[in-house]
């Protein structure tokens, strides 16, 4: 996770790697049907393990990729990045991994399970989320220390939980959470159902929830940014297809979709 307040995320993007990946991205954009010719009438598929916060945007991008590459199927397994890294390490069949922070990707890299160096394809930051109408009267991070407020946070082991811990420490807030949830979407659900007064989730999740919730900005969010690394995996069942999908996610068309969903892009 890139931490603007000082993080431990690994820097994978060496000049050589950047030049190589950039060249692949340009090639993918300039010749989008190149892989289609290789596919022919044969059905090909790739399984993408991706952070829960990417659910809607990657589902959309996967469908766009399939339309541009007849004969292909992109399937997804969405969950907390830390859980996905554990599944990959245990031998789960996966072709591409998209994590919500560098730390889970580091685990996969350290086991030599990536086919090529990971690249950062998106970034995200936290926002306070409250139910529509804000019945708890939450105005900022200070409310997370109020024992009278019902608060939800992501579990500390998952990226959104780690980011929440950092922003609360930066703000000097001794939070009093009533529940820790398994991933960012489970945390958001607590707010959507009105079971808590507030939670910390990614700003992209607030957009997904629409009128069911309300987002509350706070200054510390600008200092803790989650970088999202992406990599094709060494044991991919179709290495060419996995690499092509990674390249597509870094294309200008995909970047436009990511921006619309509220993500930052490199």
Phi and psi in degrees as a GROMACS rama.xvg file:
@    title "Ramachandran Plot"
@    xaxis  label "Phi"
@    yaxis  label "Psi"
@TYPE xy
-72.3107  126.492  UNK-2
-115.492  116.193  UNK-3
-71.6117  -11.4376  UNK-4
-97.4262  9.03841  UNK-5
108.621  97.3209  UNK-6
-121.175  -178.013  UNK-7
-118.155  12.0876  UNK-8
-60.6189  142.598  UNK-9
-77.7956  140.13  UNK-10
-93.3432  105.402  UNK-11
-94.5  -18.7501  UNK-12
-86.8297  72.404  UNK-13
-68.1669  159.704  UNK-14
-54.8881  -39.7899  UNK-15
-66.0965  -44.1189  UNK-16
-64.0184  -40.074  UNK-17
-63.2152  -44.1359  UNK-18
-63.5955  -41.5893  UNK-19
-63.9728  -49.2359  UNK-20
-65.1368  -38.3775  UNK-21
-61.9384  -40.9626  UNK-22
-63.3887  -39.8966  UNK-23
-63.6533  -41.0729  UNK-24
-63.0566  -42.6833  UNK-25
-63.1726  -42.7917  UNK-26
-62.4525  -40.2435  UNK-27
-64.8889  -36.0029  UNK-28
-75.4405  -37.2058  UNK-29
-78.6612  -22.7296  UNK-30
-135.434  68.272  UNK-31
-64.4467  -19.85  UNK-32
-98.0713  6.32165  UNK-33
-58.8161  -42.9842  UNK-34
-72.7392  -26.7496  UNK-35
-62.6749  -39.8163  UNK-36
-62.3135  -34.5843  UNK-37
-73.5214  -30.6466  UNK-38
-70.5945  -45.0646  UNK-39
58.7171  -131.934  UNK-40
-94.4191  0.515592  UNK-41
-84.3278  132.642  UNK-42
-77.5608  132.455  UNK-43
-128.548  149.101  UNK-44
-142.363  156.011  UNK-45
-137.504  141.624  UNK-46
-107.848  122.955  UNK-47
-108.88  120.551  UNK-48
-90.858  121.051  UNK-49
-140.912  149.241  UNK-50
-57.5748  145.18  UNK-51
-56.9037  -33.2412  UNK-52
-67.6179  -11.2281  UNK-53
-95.9253  4.32199  UNK-54
-51.7987  -57.8213  UNK-55
-69.8759  -45.012  UNK-56
-68.7143  -39.7857  UNK-57
-74.3687  -32.0427  UNK-58
-60.3074  -43.1597  UNK-59
-64.0721  -46.3242  UNK-60
-68.4496  -34.7767  UNK-61
-62.5019  -41.2364  UNK-62
-65.4918  -39.1032  UNK-63
-64.5497  -40.749  UNK-64
-63.4599  -42.526  UNK-65
-62.0603  -39.7451  UNK-66
-64.8424  -34.9502  UNK-67
-82.9125  -11.1791  UNK-68
-133.709  76.7748  UNK-69
-54.6515  141.224  UNK-70
91.8787  2.07282  UNK-71
-112.503  155.395  UNK-72
-136.461  127.559  UNK-73
-109.907  116.158  UNK-74
-111.931  149.724  UNK-75
-123.855  148.038  UNK-76
-125.838  105.52  UNK-77
-100.415  132.336  UNK-78
-168.845  -176.572  UNK-79
-62.7202  138.005  UNK-80
-57.7769  -39.1816  UNK-81
-63.486  -39.6431  UNK-82
-67.3078  -38.7484  UNK-83
-65.3759  -41.2926  UNK-84
-60.4444  -40.4811  UNK-85
-64.4986  -39.5965  UNK-86
-65.3562  -42.3765  UNK-87
-63.838  -43.4124  UNK-88
-61.8185  -30.1738  UNK-89
-84.2036  -0.724751  UNK-90
99.3634  13.5095  UNK-91
-61.0875  141.14  UNK-92
-71.7565  110.098  UNK-93
-143.286  147.683  UNK-94
-110.351  -30.5465  UNK-95
-139.897  143.082  UNK-96
-124.35  126.048  UNK-97
-121.325  110.655  UNK-98
-103.407  154.521  UNK-99
-87.5257  2.41992  UNK-100
-164.675  161.302  UNK-101
-66.6619  -28.9069  UNK-102
-58.5105  -49.0197  UNK-103
-62.3294  -36.4708  UNK-104
-64.9625  -36.5219  UNK-105
-55.7366  -40.2275  UNK-106
-60.7875  -40.5965  UNK-107
-71.9857  -40.4712  UNK-108
-62.3945  -43.8161  UNK-109
-62.6973  -23.1393  UNK-110
-93.9629  8.97549  UNK-111
57.1602  41.4193  UNK-112
-102.669  6.59261  UNK-113
-104.834  148.092  UNK-114
-83.5966  -23.17  UNK-115
-154.864  160.682  UNK-116
-58.3779  136.296  UNK-117
-61.0784  152.771  UNK-118
-126.11  148.448  UNK-119
-84.6123  123.027  UNK-120
-116.403  -7.84748  UNK-121
-161.586  167.365  UNK-122
-146.408  156.628  UNK-123
-148.433  163.596  UNK-124
-146.118  164.291  UNK-125
-83.8536  157.409  UNK-126
-144.506  145.096  UNK-127
-70.4958  136.652  UNK-128
-124.745  135.174  UNK-129
-130.521  158.047  UNK-130
-61.8695  157.253  UNK-131
-55.7423  131.934  UNK-132
90.7485  -13.6438  UNK-133
47.993  60.0874  UNK-134
-61.3167  -24.6065  UNK-135
-83.5953  -4.65432  UNK-136
63.5358  36.3846  UNK-137
-77.2914  130.329  UNK-138
-120.702  -14.9753  UNK-139
-174.902  -173.759  UNK-140
-63.6857  -26.7141  UNK-141
-57.825  -28.9598  UNK-142
-67.5856  -17.7252  UNK-143
-73.9593  -10.7982  UNK-144
-99.8132  -0.165083  UNK-145
-83.0803  114.587  UNK-146
-64.3088  -17.2871  UNK-147
-82.6294  -11.4392  UNK-148
-93.3524  144.067  UNK-149
-95.6481  117.299  UNK-150
-122.231  140.388  UNK-151
-120.448  140.407  UNK-152
-132.434  157.22  UNK-153
-67.7615  151.956  UNK-154
-57.0296  142.103  UNK-155
-57.6439  -26.6164  UNK-156
-76.5463  -16.3452  UNK-157
-97.4761  157.799  UNK-158
-55.3767  -42.0592  UNK-159
-67.9483  -28.9397  UNK-160
-71.7091  -39.5102  UNK-161
-63.9895  -40.8835  UNK-162
-66.1353  -40.1237  UNK-163
-61.3375  -42.9214  UNK-164
-58.8619  -43.006  UNK-165
-67.1504  -42.9829  UNK-166
-68.3681  -35.853  UNK-167
-67.5483  -38.216  UNK-168
-65.0905  -42.0742  UNK-169
-60.6657  -37.2992  UNK-170
-83.4321  -5.42061  UNK-171
69.4444  31.6443  UNK-172
-101.828  126.434  UNK-173
-92.6377  88.002  UNK-174
-66.7563  150.271  UNK-175
-122.578  67.0066  UNK-176
-67.7572  143.525  UNK-177
-92.9838  -18.0643  UNK-178
-154.57  143.739  UNK-179
-112.295  127.815  UNK-180
-105.894  157.935  UNK-181
-68.248  -27.3596  UNK-182
-157.902  179.352  UNK-183
-67.4737  -32.7659  UNK-184
-72.8664  -34.8602  UNK-185
-65.2034  -36.2767  UNK-186
-66.2345  -44.9339  UNK-187
-60.9111  -38.497  UNK-188
-60.2353  -36.6519  UNK-189
-58.241  -37.3436  UNK-190
-75.8837  -44.2266  UNK-191
-58.7392  -34.1169  UNK-192
-84.7623  -3.6729  UNK-193
73.1594  20.6903  UNK-194
-82.9159  -14.547  UNK-195
-135.58  160.373  UNK-196
-81.1022  -28.3664  UNK-197
-164.402  160.579  UNK-198
-153.129  169.349  UNK-199
-112.235  119.438  UNK-200
-135.547  176.516  UNK-201
-73.2839  150.736  UNK-202
-62.2645  -28.6949  UNK-203
-65.5382  -32.4143  UNK-204
-70.5157  -34.0247  UNK-205
-62.5898  -41.1676  UNK-206
-63.7745  -40.0919  UNK-207
-60.9797  -39.1297  UNK-208
-73.7462  -19.2736  UNK-209
61.409  -134.206  UNK-210
-73.8071  -6.51345  UNK-211
-70.9202  -20.7637  UNK-212
-137.558  176.102  UNK-213
-136.16  137.03  UNK-214
-93.2034  142.829  UNK-215
-124.505  118.095  UNK-216
-76.7838  155.452  UNK-217
-148.904  145.359  UNK-218
-63.4181  -33.0587  UNK-219
-64.1038  -18.6934  UNK-220
-62.7573  -26.8065  UNK-221
-72.8738  -13.8793  UNK-222
-100.716  -8.28476  UNK-223
-128.176  103.386  UNK-224
-117.793  130.726  UNK-225
-89.1468  117.746  UNK-226
-84.6608  139.428  UNK-227
-106.016  104.399  UNK-228
-85.1767  153.861  UNK-229
-138.489  139.249  UNK-230
-156.632  144.24  UNK-231
-76.442  145.389  UNK-232
-97.6043  150.491  UNK-233
-63.3722  -31.6457  UNK-234
-96.8594  22.6358  UNK-235
-57.2232  137.267  UNK-236
-69.6695  -26.941  UNK-237
-136.488  91.3205  UNK-238
-61.5616  -39.1548  UNK-239
-65.5017  -42.1987  UNK-240
-67.3324  -41.9592  UNK-241
-59.6684  -45.3274  UNK-242
-65.1514  -39.2504  UNK-243
-63.5685  -38.7631  UNK-244
-70.0771  -38.1584  UNK-245
-59.3304  -45.4008  UNK-246
-61.7346  -40.5992  UNK-247
-62.5037  -39.6899  UNK-248
-66.3513  -13.6972  UNK-249
-106.695  8.77519  UNK-250
-79.7009  159.273  UNK-251
-56.5033  -38.5542  UNK-252
-62.7285  -44.2177  UNK-253
-67.4517  -37.6867  UNK-254
-61.4571  -38.1148  UNK-255
-61.8386  -41.435  UNK-256
-66.9767  -40.8127  UNK-257
-62.6958  -42.7391  UNK-258
-62.9941  -43.4158  UNK-259
-60.6749  -32.5851  UNK-260
-79.0783  -4.35536  UNK-261
102.336  1.60536  UNK-262
-82.6461  151.833  UNK-263
-85.4575  151.593  UNK-264
-126.547  150.137  UNK-265
